[in-house]
Structure formats: C-alpha cells, structure tokens
Amino acid sequence: MRILVTGGAGFIGSSFVRYVLQTQKSVEVVNFDLLTYAGNLRNLDDVASSPRYSFVRGEALPNKCGKERTALPG
C-alpha cells in the first residue's frame, strides 16, 4: 500500500512519516510538501534513504473547476 502525506516535512507531518515507516512495514510513504516556512527536509534525514519513502515538492491547487489536482509519481 502507498499513502500520500501532505505537509510531511513539517514538525507533525515528519513525525507521522517516521511513525508509519517504523510501524507499517508494508507501507510506502509519498511525502508531498511545498517546503515553505514550516517544511524542512532535514526533519526526515533519518528516513530519506528508505526505499519505502519518496518526496515530491509541490502544492495542491484548485484548478479552474474548483477541484483539487495533484500528481503522484508512478
């Protein structure tokens, strides 16, 4: 299973990412974060090399129809 964590580079999000990777051995985590004032990839240095972790820099913005749009890797 793969889960998407938005804001995963912030204080709470990075704690959640670490928790999931430590406790759910069959789960992959995709961290989607814009890295603004609260996001810092150094919060995740200890899991950055995990094959079950990936990072995507981006922002979820509404399109012209008002629906959310995001893109996930593979």
N, C-alpha and C positions, 0 to 999 in steps of 0.2 A: 504494500500500500504506500502511496505517496501523499503527503499532506503539504499544503501551502500555508506558510506562516507570514502574514503581512506585518511589517514592523519588527521583524525578527532580530534586528541589530540594536534595538533599544534595550533598556535595562530589563523590563519584564519579558519582552519577546525573546531575548537571548537566553534568559533563564528557562523559558518554555522549550526552546530549541534544544538546549542541553538536556533537559529532563526527558524529552521524548527520545532523543538518541540514546540515552543511558538506560531507559526502561522498556522501550519498544524495539526490540532487535530486528523486527521485520519491516520497520517503517523507514521510508526515505523522507527527508525534510527538504523542501524548497523554501528558502528564505527570500521573500520579496520585500525590498526596502528601498526608499529613496535616499537614505543616508543624509537626512537633514540634521537639524540641531541635536536630536536625541539619538540618532543612529550612529553606531561606531563599530566597524568590523572587528576591532580589537577585542570587543566583548566576546567574540566567538573564536579567538585564536586556538583554543583547545579542541575545537571540533572541525576547524576549517579543512583539515586533511582527511576527514572521514569520507569514505566512498558513498555514504548514505546522506551526505549533506551537499547542497548546492546553493549558490547565491545568485539572485537576479536583481540588478539595480533597476528600479523603475517606480512609476507612480500609477495608481489606478485612477483613471479619469473618466468621467461620463462622456459618452460620445454624443452626437447631435440628437439622438433619440432619447437621451437621458438614461441609457442602460450602461452598466459598468462594463469595462473591457480590460482585459489583461491578457498577456501571452505567457504561457508556461513552456519551458524547454522540454523537448522530446516527450 
